[in-house]
Amino acid sequence: MCGRFAFFQEIDPLLDDLGAVDLEDPRLRSRWNIPPTAPIHVVTESIDKETGEVLRALRVARWGLLPPFAKDEAFSSRTFNARRETLGEKPSFRGSLGRYRAIVPMDGYYEWGRDAKGTRKQPFFIAPADGSRLYMAALVSWWKGPGGHEGPAASADGAFLLSATIITREATGELAEIHDRTPVMLRREEIDTWLDTGMDDRHAAQEWILGDEHLLDDATLALREVDPAVGKVGNDGPELLEGPQTLL
């Protein structure tokens, strides 16, 4: 699963790499301990109603997807992750699968396993060994709710709130020794297909995301034991990443 992550690299190289316009909130940059229901960065594609052109944008969303039937924002505490195997079946996610797919960029995510002695839980930071960025497959939803929304994930008029979920899969190899689920980490060259508004059938999208050929190679990742202080949401800063590193 993915219940905590970090995003601290500069935004401009990300925008250049993905060809996206910047619609995010600069006050949210450089965070090392992002929890569910917090605002996160997402990359989406949509069709401009006036010009008909495709707009790829870096936006801010609430982490925890809010489908149209959600009664309040508290619903998002249960939908920050979505299993790729059942996306098309779950009412919370199937509406977004064909129309509102996204990418969550991050520098790495945290998972809790056991220490070497097996006596206590130990947090690990999982990230590319070369320091590059991760691109997690995600879904988004514009939630109307009661309206009057505020904050970085709200539309300009406050009528809607953008929300997101990170898709997970069954973990394999050494990742499975820490947790049985892991985020769906896409290879850079697969992002365009996942975001493509032309793939507007949820059944086709479901079939596509089940393909392991789209995934980043786990062998390119590194595990690092990090400070247990990351378990407290209020803690933040690069010091949380201090610790030894071991290649997968």
SERO-4910 file (N, C-alpha, C, O; in steps of 0.05 Angstrom, whole numbers):
BEGIN
 pado doro    nc1    nc2    nc3   cac1   cac2   cac3    cc1    cc2    cc3    oc1    oc2    oc3
  Met    A     17    -24      0      0      0      0     18     25      0     42     22      0
  Cys    A      6     48      0     21     73      2      5     91     21    -15    102     13
  Gly    A     16     95     45      2    111     65     18    135     74      9    150     91
  Arg    A     41    139     63     58    162     70     80    165     49     92    145     41
  Phe    A     85    189     39    106    192     19    119    220     21    110    237     36
  Ala    A    139    224      4    154    249      4    155    260    -25    157    245    -44
  Phe    A    155    286    -27    157    300    -53    171    326    -48    160    345    -37
  Phe    A    197    328    -56    213    351    -49    231    361    -71    244    382    -68
  Gln    A    231    348    -94    248    358   -116    236    383   -129    212    389   -125
  Glu    A    252    397   -145    242    421   -158    220    415   -177    220    394   -190
  Ile    A    201    434   -180    178    430   -197    184    434   -226    174    419   -243
  Asp    A    201    454   -233    205    461   -261    215    437   -278    205    433   -300
  Pro    A    234    421   -269    243    397   -285    220    378   -289    218    365   -310
  Leu    A    202    375   -270    179    358   -273    161    368   -295    151    353   -312
  Leu    A    155    394   -294    138    406   -315    150    403   -343    136    397   -362
  Asp    A    176    407   -344    190    404   -370    189    376   -380    184    371   -404
  Asp    A    193    357   -362    194    329   -370    166    319   -380    165    304   -400
  Leu    A    145    328   -367    118    318   -373    103    337   -392     82    330   -402
  Gly    A    114    361   -398    100    379   -415     75    389   -403     54    391   -417
  Ala    A     75    395   -377     51    403   -362     52    432   -355     73    443   -350
  Val    A     28    444   -353     27    472   -343     24    471   -313     15    451   -302
  Asp    A     32    492   -299     33    492   -270      8    505   -259      4    530   -260
  Leu    A    -10    489   -247    -34    499   -234    -34    492   -204    -55    491   -192
  Glu    A    -10    485   -193     -9    477   -165     -3    500   -147     -1    523   -156
  Asp    A     -2    495   -121      3    515   -100     32    513    -92     40    493    -80
  Pro    A     48    534    -97     77    533    -90     82    530    -60    104    523    -52
  Arg    A     62    535    -43     66    532    -14     68    503     -6     75    497     17
  Leu    A     61    485    -24     61    456    -17     86    441    -25     87    417    -24
  Arg    A    106    456    -35    130    442    -44    148    433    -21    146    444      1
  Ser    A    165    414    -26    185    404     -7    172    394     19    174    407     40
  Arg    A    160    371     17    148    358     41    159    329     42    160    315     22
  Trp    A    166    321     66    179    295     70    161    275     84    169    252     89
  Asn    A    137    282     91    119    265    107     90    271    101     76    284    118
  Ile    A     81    263     78     54    270     68     35    247     75     39    225     66
  Pro    A     14    252     91     -5    232    100    -31    232     83    -36    252     70
  Pro    A    -47    211     85    -74    212     72    -90    235     82    -88    245    104
  Thr    A   -108    245     64   -126    268     67   -111    295     64   -124    316     64
  Ala    A    -85    294     62    -70    319     58    -71    327     28    -77    310     12
  Pro    A    -65    352     22    -64    360     -7    -39    348    -19    -17    349     -7
  Ile    A    -41    337    -43    -18    326    -58    -18    336    -86    -38    347    -96
  His    A      5    332   -100      7    340   -128     -2    317   -146      4    294   -140
  Val    A    -17    324   -166    -26    304   -186    -22    316   -214    -22    341   -217
  Val    A    -18    299   -234    -16    307   -261    -40    295   -276    -44    271   -275
  Thr    A    -55    312   -289    -80    304   -303    -80    313   -332    -65    331   -339
  Glu    A    -96    301   -348   -102    310   -375   -132    314   -377   -148    298   -368
  Ser    A   -140    336   -390   -168    342   -395   -171    357   -421   -151    368   -431
  Ile    A   -195    358   -431   -200    371   -457   -213    398   -451   -234    400   -438
  Asp    A   -201    420   -460   -211    447   -456   -238    449   -471   -239    445   -495
  Lys    A   -259    457   -457   -285    458   -469   -287    480   -490   -302    478   -509
  Glu    A   -271    501   -488   -272    523   -506   -256    518   -531   -265    524   -554
  Thr    A   -232    507   -528   -214    503   -551   -213    475   -562   -206    471   -585
  Gly    A   -221    456   -545   -220    428   -553   -193    416   -551   -188    393   -558
  Glu    A   -173    431   -541   -146    422   -539   -142    407   -512   -157    411   -493
  Val    A   -123    388   -513   -117    373   -489    -98    389   -471    -78    399   -480
  Leu    A   -105    391   -446    -90    406   -426    -78    386   -406    -93    373   -392
  Arg    A    -51    385   -405    -38    369   -384    -29    388   -362    -15    408   -368
  Ala    A    -36    383   -338    -31    402   -316    -23    389   -291    -31    367   -284
  Leu    A     -5    403   -276      2    395   -249    -17    410   -230    -18    435   -230
  Arg    A    -33    395   -215    -53    407   -197    -49    397   -169    -31    382   -163
  Val    A    -66    407   -151    -67    397   -124    -94    383   -119   -115    393   -127
  Ala    A    -93    360   -106   -117    345    -99   -116    336    -70    -94    334    -58
  Arg    A   -139    331    -59   -140    319    -32   -134    289    -35   -145    276    -52
  Trp    A   -116    278    -18   -108    250    -20   -129    233     -7   -130    231     18
  Gly    A   -146    221    -23   -168    204    -14   -192    211    -32   -204    232    -30
  Leu    A   -198    193    -51   -217    199    -72   -246    202    -61   -255    186    -45
  Leu    A   -259    223    -70   -287    229    -63   -305    225    -87   -306    242   -104
  Pro    A   -318    202    -89   -337    197   -111   -361    215   -108   -366    226    -87
  Pro    A   -378    218   -129   -401    235   -128   -420    230   -105   -433    248    -94
  Phe    A   -421    204    -96   -440    197    -75   -429    201    -47   -444    196    -27
  Ala    A   -404    209    -44   -393    213    -17   -409    236     -3   -414    257    -15
  Lys    A   -416    231     22   -432    251     37   -415    273     48   -425    296     51
  Asp    A   -390    267     55   -372    288     66   -343    281     61   -337    259     51
  Glu    A   -325    299     68   -297    295     62   -285    272     78   -264    261     70
  Ala    A   -297    265    100   -287    243    117   -286    217    101   -270    199    108
  Phe    A   -302    214     80   -302    190     64   -274    184     52   -267    161     48
  Ser    A   -258    206     48   -232    203     35   -212    188     52   -191    179     41
  Ser    A   -217    185     78   -198    171     95   -197    141     89   -179    127     98
  Arg    A   -217    131     73   -219    103     67   -211     97     37   -211     74     29
  Thr    A   -205    118     22   -202    114     -7   -176    127    -17   -174    136    -40
  Phe    A   -155    128      0   -130    140     -9   -114    120    -26    -96    128    -41
  Asn    A   -120     94    -24   -109     73    -41   -131     58    -55   -153     56    -44
  Ala    A   -126     47    -79   -145     31    -94   -131      8   -106   -110     11   -119
  Arg    A   -141    -17   -103   -129    -41   -114   -134    -41   -145   -156    -38   -154
  Arg    A   -112    -46   -160   -115    -45   -189   -133    -69   -198   -145    -66   -219
  Glu    A   -133    -91   -183   -148   -114   -192   -178   -110   -192   -193   -123   -207
  Thr    A   -188    -90   -177   -217    -87   -174   -227    -58   -180   -249    -51   -172
  Leu    A   -210    -43   -194   -218    -15   -200   -245    -13   -214   -261      4   -207
  Gly    A   -249    -30   -234   -273    -29   -250   -298    -39   -235   -320    -35   -245
  Glu    A   -294    -52   -212   -317    -63   -197   -326    -45   -174   -350    -45   -167
  Lys    A   -308    -30   -163   -314    -14   -139   -328     12   -146   -318     27   -163
  Pro    A   -352     17   -135   -366     41   -141   -351     67   -136   -355     87   -150
  Ser    A   -333     66   -117   -317     90   -111   -298     98   -133   -291    121   -136
  Phe    A   -289     78   -149   -267     83   -168   -275     79   -197   -263     92   -214
  Arg    A   -295     63   -203   -300     56   -231   -309     80   -248   -304     81   -272
  Gly    A   -321    100   -235   -329    124   -250   -306    141   -260   -307    154   -280
  Ser    A   -283    140   -245   -260    155   -253   -242    140   -272   -225    152   -286
  Leu    A   -244    113   -273   -225     97   -287   -225    103   -317   -204    102   -330
  Gly    A   -248    109   -329   -249    115   -357   -244    144   -365   -238    150   -388
  Arg    A   -247    162   -346   -246    191   -353   -226    207   -337   -216    227   -347
  Tyr    A   -220    199   -313   -204    217   -295   -180    202   -284   -179    197   -259
  Arg    A   -162    194   -301   -137    181   -292   -116    202   -287   -117    224   -298
  Ala    A    -96    196   -271    -76    215   -263    -50    202   -256    -48    177   -255
  Ile    A    -30    218   -251     -4    209   -241      2    225   -215     -3    249   -214
  Val    A     12    211   -195     22    225   -171     52    223   -172     64    202   -169
  Pro    A     66    246   -175     95    246   -175    105    246   -146     93    259   -129
  Met    A    126    232   -140    138    232   -113    167    224   -115    176    213   -135
  Asp    A    181    230    -93    209    222    -92    213    195    -79    234    182    -82
  Gly    A    193    186    -64    194    160    -51    171    157    -32    158    177    -25
  Tyr    A    166    133    -23    145    128     -4    155    111     19    176     98     18
  Tyr    A    139    112     41    147     97     65    130     72     69    107     71     61
  Glu    A    142     52     80    128     27     87    140     17    113    164     21    118
  Trp    A    124      4    129    132     -5    155    135    -36    155    117    -50    149
  Gly    A    160    -45    161    165    -73    164    175    -79    192    168    -65    211
  Arg    A    192    -99    195    204   -106    221    234   -100    220    246   -103    198
  Asp    A    246    -93    242    274    -89    243    289   -116    241    276   -137    240
  Ala    A    315   -115    240    332   -139    236    326   -160    257    328   -184    251
  Lys    A    320   -152    281    314   -171    303    285   -181    302    278   -200    316
  Gly    A    268   -168    287    240   -175    285    224   -168    310    203   -179    315
  Thr    A    235   -149    325    222   -143    351    204   -118    350    186   -115    366
  Arg    A    209   -100    330    193    -76    329    189    -67    300    204    -76    282
  Lys    A    169    -51    295    165    -41    268    186    -20    260    194     -3    276
  Gln    A    195    -23    236    216     -5    226    206      8    200    199     -6    181
  Pro    A    206     34    199    198     47    173    221     47    153    244     50    160
  Phe    A    214     42    128    233     42    106    224     64     86    200     68     82
  Phe    A    244     77     73    238     95     51    245     81     26    268     71     23
  Ile    A    227     79      7    230     64    -18    231     85    -41    212     99    -45
  Ala    A    253     85    -56    257    105    -76    276     95    -97    291     76    -92
  Pro    A    277    107   -121    296    100   -141    325    103   -131    331    123   -118
  Ala    A    342     84   -136    369     85   -126    385    108   -138    404    118   -126
  Asp    A    377    117   -162    391    138   -176    381    166   -169    390    186   -180
  Gly    A    361    168   -151    351    194   -142    330    206   -161    322    228   -157
  Ser    A    322    191   -181    301    201   -200    274    200   -186    271    191   -164
  Arg    A    254    210   -201    227    213   -190    210    188   -196    214    175   -216
  Leu    A    191    182   -179    172    161   -183    146    173   -194    138    196   -188
  Tyr    A    132    157   -211    106    165   -222     86    143   -215     87    122   -227
  Met    A     68    149   -197     48    130   -188     22    133   -204     12    155   -207
  Ala    A     11    110   -213    -15    111   -226    -36    119   -206    -36    109   -183
  Ala    A    -55    136   -214    -75    146   -196   -101    151   -211   -102    151   -236
  Leu    A   -122    157   -195   -147    166   -206   -155    191   -191   -147    196   -168
  Val    A   -170    208   -204   -180    233   -191   -210    235   -195   -222    222   -211
  Ser    A   -222    253   -179   -251    258   -181   -256    287   -172   -246    295   -151
  Trp    A   -272    301   -187   -281    327   -179   -307    324   -163   -327    316   -174
  Trp    A   -305    329   -137   -328    324   -119   -342    350   -113   -330    370   -105
  Lys    A   -369    350   -117   -384    374   -112   -392    377    -83   -388    399    -71
  Gly    A   -402    356    -71   -410    357    -43   -427    381    -37   -445    388    -52
  Pro    A   -423    395    -14   -439    418     -7   -431    444    -20   -445    464    -17
  Gly    A   -409    443    -36   -399    467    -48   -385    485    -27   -383    478     -4
  Gly    A   -377    508    -36   -364    527    -18   -337    516     -9   -329    522     14
  His    A   -323    501    -25   -298    489    -17   -275    510    -17   -275    530    -32
  Glu    A   -257    506      1   -234    524      4   -208    507      4   -209    483      8
  Gly    A   -186    521      0   -160    507      1   -149    502    -26   -162    507    -46
  Pro    A   -124    491    -28   -110    488    -53   -123    467    -72   -117    468    -96
  Ala    A   -139    449    -62   -151    428    -79   -179    437    -90   -191    423   -105
  Ala    A   -188    461    -82   -214    470    -90   -213    484   -118   -192    496   -124
  Ser    A   -235    482   -133   -236    497   -158   -237    527   -152   -242    535   -129
  Ala    A   -231    543   -172   -229    572   -168   -255    584   -156   -254    603   -141
  Asp    A   -278    573   -164   -303    584   -154   -313    569   -128   -334    576   -118
  Gly    A   -297    550   -119   -305    536    -94   -327    515    -98   -337    504    -79
  Ala    A   -336    511   -123   -358    492   -128   -349    463   -126   -366    446   -119
  Phe    A   -324    457   -131   -315    429   -131   -289    426   -116   -274    445   -112
  Leu    A   -284    401   -108   -259    395    -94   -246    371   -110   -259    351   -114
  Leu    A   -221    375   -118   -207    353   -132   -195    334   -112   -182    342    -93
  Ser    A   -201    308   -116   -191    287    -98   -177    265   -113   -182    263   -137
  Ala    A   -161    249   -100   -145    229   -115   -140    204    -98   -141    205    -73
  Thr    A   -135    182   -112   -127    157    -99   -103    146   -114   -101    149   -138
  Ile    A    -85    133   -100    -61    121   -112    -67     91   -115    -76     78    -96
  Ile    A    -63     80   -139    -69     53   -145    -46     34   -135    -23     41   -137
  Thr    A    -54     12   -123    -34     -7   -113    -37    -35   -127    -57    -40   -139
  Arg    A    -16    -51   -124    -17    -78   -134     -4    -97   -113      6    -88    -93
  Glu    A     -6   -123   -119      7   -142   -101     37   -139   -104     48   -138   -126
  Ala    A     51   -137    -81     80   -135    -80     93   -161    -87     82   -183    -82
  Thr    A    117   -160    -98    132   -184   -105    161   -180    -95    169   -158    -88
  Gly    A    176   -202    -95    205   -200    -88    209   -189    -60    194   -195    -42
  Glu    A    230   -173    -58    238   -162    -31    218   -142    -21    215   -138      3
  Leu    A    203   -128    -39    183   -110    -30    161   -125    -14    150   -114      5
  Ala    A    155   -149    -22    135   -165     -9    143   -173     19    126   -180     36
  Glu    A    169   -172     25    178   -179     52    171   -156     72    171   -161     96
  Ile    A    166   -133     62    158   -110     79    128   -108     81    117   -105    102
  His    A    114   -109     58     85   -107     57     75   -122     33     89   -125     13
  Asp    A     50   -132     35     39   -147     13     28   -131    -11     21   -141    -31
  Arg    A     27   -104     -7     18    -86    -28     39    -65    -34     55    -58    -16
  Thr    A     40    -55    -58     59    -34    -66     45    -16    -86     28    -26   -101
  Pro    A     52      9    -88     39     26   -109     46     17   -137     66      4   -141
  Val    A     29     23   -155     34     18   -184     52     40   -194     43     62   -199
  Met    A     78     34   -197     98     53   -205    102     50   -235    112     29   -244
  Leu    A     94     70   -251     96     68   -280    123     76   -291    136     95   -280
  Arg    A    132     63   -312    156     72   -326    149     99   -340    126    103   -348
  Arg    A    169    116   -342    164    143   -354    150    141   -381    132    157   -387
  Glu    A    159    122   -398    148    121   -425    119    111   -426    106    112   -447
  Glu    A    108    102   -403     80     92   -403     60    114   -394     36    110   -395
  Ile    A     71    136   -384     53    157   -373     34    168   -393     10    172   -387
  Asp    A     44    173   -417     26    185   -438      2    168   -443    -20    179   -447
  Thr    A      5    142   -444    -17    124   -450    -37    125   -427    -61    126   -432
  Trp    A    -27    124   -402    -45    123   -379    -61    149   -377    -85    149   -369
  Leu    A    -49    172   -384    -63    198   -382    -81    204   -406    -98    221   -405
  Asp    A    -76    190   -428    -89    196   -454   -120    197   -451   -132    177   -443
  Thr    A   -132    219   -457   -161    222   -456   -175    205   -477   -199    200   -475
  Gly    A   -160    196   -497   -172    179   -517   -179    151   -507   -196    138   -519
  Met    A   -166    142   -486   -173    116   -473   -196    122   -453   -191    123   -429
  Asp    A   -220    125   -464   -242    133   -447   -261    110   -440   -283    115   -430
  Asp    A   -253     86   -444   -269     63   -437   -257     50   -412   -233     43   -412
  Arg    A   -272     48   -391   -260     38   -365   -251      9   -367   -233      1   -352
  His    A   -264     -6   -384   -255    -34   -387   -227    -36   -400   -211    -52   -392
  Ala    A   -223    -18   -419   -196    -18   -432   -175     -8   -412   -153    -18   -412
  Ala    A   -183     12   -396   -164     23   -376   -158      2   -355   -135     -1   -346
  Gln    A   -178    -14   -347   -174    -35   -328   -155    -56   -338   -137    -65   -324
  Glu    A   -159    -64   -363   -141    -84   -375   -112    -73   -377    -93    -88   -372
  Trp    A   -110    -48   -384    -83    -36   -388    -68    -35   -361    -44    -42   -361
  Ile    A    -81    -27   -340    -67    -23   -315    -59    -50   -302    -42    -51   -284
  Leu    A    -71    -72   -311    -64    -98   -301    -38   -109   -314    -28   -129   -305
  Gly    A    -29    -95   -334     -5   -105   -348     21    -98   -334     27    -75   -330
  Asp    A     36   -118   -325     61   -113   -311     83   -101   -329    102    -90   -319
  Glu    A     79   -102   -355     99    -91   -373    101    -60   -371    120    -48   -381
  His    A     81    -48   -358     81    -19   -355     96    -10   -330    100     14   -326
  Leu    A    104    -29   -314    114    -22   -287    144    -16   -287    159    -27   -303
  Leu    A    152      1   -269    180      6   -264    193    -19   -252    180    -33   -236
  Asp    A    217    -25   -260    231    -49   -251    238    -45   -221    252    -26   -214
  Asp    A    229    -64   -204    235    -62   -176    265    -62   -170    274    -51   -150
  Ala    A    281    -73   -188    310    -74   -184    323    -46   -185    346    -43   -176
  Thr    A    308    -26   -194    319      1   -196    314     16   -170    323     39   -167
  Leu    A    300      3   -151    293     16   -125    313     10   -103    329     -9   -105
  Ala    A    313     27    -83    330     22    -59    313     25    -34    294     42    -34
  Leu    A    318      9    -14    305     11     12    324     24     31    348     17     32
  Arg    A    314     42     47    330     55     67    315     55     94    292     65     95
  Glu    A    327     45    115    315     47    141    316     77    149    337     90    146
  Val    A    294     87    159    292    115    166    283    119    195    275    100    208
  Asp    A    283    143    203    276    151    231    247    143    237    229    151    222
  Pro    A    242    129    259    215    123    266    198    147    271    173    145    273
  Ala    A    210    171    273    195    196    277    176    201    254    158    217    256
  Val    A    181    188    230    163    192    207    135    182    213    116    189    200
  Gly    A    132    165    234    106    155    241     87    176    252     63    171    253
  Lys    A     98    198    261     82    220    271     78    240    249     97    252    239
  Val    A     53    245    243     46    262    220     58    290    222     65    302    202
  Gly    A     60    300    247     70    328    250     99    331    245    108    354    242
  Asn    A    114    309    243    143    311    237    148    314    207    135    300    191
  Asp    A    166    331    200    172    335    172    201    345    170    212    356    189
  Gly    A    213    341    146    240    351    142    258    329    131    253    306    135
  Pro    A    280    337    118    298    317    105    312    299    125    321    277    118
  Glu    A    313    306    151    325    289    171    310    263    175    322    244    186
  Leu    A    285    262    166    270    237    169    282    215    151    277    191    156
  Leu    A    297    222    131    308    202    112    335    191    121    346    174    107
  Glu    A    346    201    142    372    192    151    372    163    158    354    153    172
  Gly    A    392    148    149    394    120    155    409    105    133    414    116    112
  Pro    A    416     80    138    431     64    118    413     57     94    389     57     96
  Gln    A    426     51     72    412     45     47    421     18     37    445     12     37
  Thr    A    402      2     27    409    -24     16    394    -28    -10    370    -24    -12
  Leu    A    409    -34    -32    396    -39    -58    380    -64    -58    387    -84    -45
  Leu    A    357    -64    -72    341    -88    -75    355   -108    -92    345   -130    -97
***
